[in-house]
Amino acid sequence: NNGQPRLKVVPWEPDSFIRSLHQYPRAREMIRLKTFADSLLVIVLFSVALDALAVGDSGGCGNLFGGPLGEALTRGTPKDVERELQKWLDYKEKMVAKSYGEPQGNKSQWRAREAQNLIEGQHEKDAVCSAGPLLPVAALAGNVDVVHYLIDSPMGIKPTIPVEILFSCEHDIYSSTANNEQRGRRRDAFALILNTNTVDINGIKNGRTPIQTCVAPELISLFLERGANANVVIWCVTCGERNLLDIAVEDATTYAEEGSTARQLHGLERARIFAGIGMNSIVGRSVERQVNYSCNSISDGKRWNEKTCRELSTFIKATAGTFGPQEFAK
């Protein structure tokens, strides 16, 4: 034990259990090792998959995040995207002709249909391209010009906007270290998507709305401005009711403030946003006990997340001492 908190026996609930373990120093180390091992397996499998799907110098999309089309979507221009789409279509046409003969019917209609399938992510999973719509890739990268191109009429096509695109910011892998300019561009990209009035700002996926799922501060503030319902809660067996502020504060205090997970979850920034719309108290809520435990824990002779806990105490109401020494909670 060595003065460290003891683990409690709780009913098994995978998500909340793993999440809660991050507060314990020794458990965090074990989770990190387990995650690293799992990550190696995922990386190996993913690399093999990309080798099988990549098109190479013939154009095509291959790996959407690193191939020619991915480069165009994230950092290129509409002309770059259209050029890569045409390359992909040329390649697909050659592959079809080689295996089955020339495409049946009007060739321009065939190319238009294949282009729309690629843009919408509805094409078959073959050796030409990995599945997945293109719009989320460009939007998350903040490529406003390409987003405008894809929601307009690329190559004369009117593609359907993915209905779940607002849920694509669940993991902030794109802007955990992004600057304000990059965040602003991503906000503008999603604003263009919302302007189409084809997606539901309060839609449900896996029991949650976009604002409950998203962790990117610039998109959370945008969703609130566009009418997202902030009075939503989730329930779990071991933690009870959690509103948006509860989850943000819990994320801010649970994960090491200098770690990659904290940088990706933006718990402190999210808490500040929700406090700004009147959700500024955790007094008497079930999360308060969890926060108290985290902020008063000692790891390697230092108070856990001292800077974050101190900052939260300046704008979140809580019982004295919740965020650390009582002088923090003023």
Beta strands, then each sheet from edge to edge (+ up, - down):
strand 1: 233-236
strand 2: 240-243
strand 3: 298-299
strand 4: 302-303
sheet 1: 1+ 2-
sheet 2: 3+ 4-
end
